[in-house]
Amino acid sequence: MKYEYYPKGICPMKLEFDLDGDVVTNIVFTGGCNGNLKAISNLVDGWTVDEITSKLAGNTCGFKQTSCADQLSIALTKAKNGEL
């Protein structure tokens, strides 16, 4: 199933991904650091929600309380829990 999430506190304006059961694919960030976000998306493509969140949850960016990686983990957890 395709999901859209509008992250808070980071540069990208939108985050999209597919969730098939617990497996995450086709992650796309709109805006932000294009190269880095493509790298993150490619690295975790095919991982489960739990695998991704265990690695990325809580990461921060500079002085911010969150990061693109952290917002991805938040979006995936919300999707998994039926909150999106």
Buried (B, 14 or more C-beta within 10 A) or exposed (E): EEBEBEBEEBBBEEBBBBBEEEEBEEBBBEBBBEEEBEEBBEEBBEBBBEBBBEBBBEBEBEEEEBBBBBBBBBBBBEBBEEEB
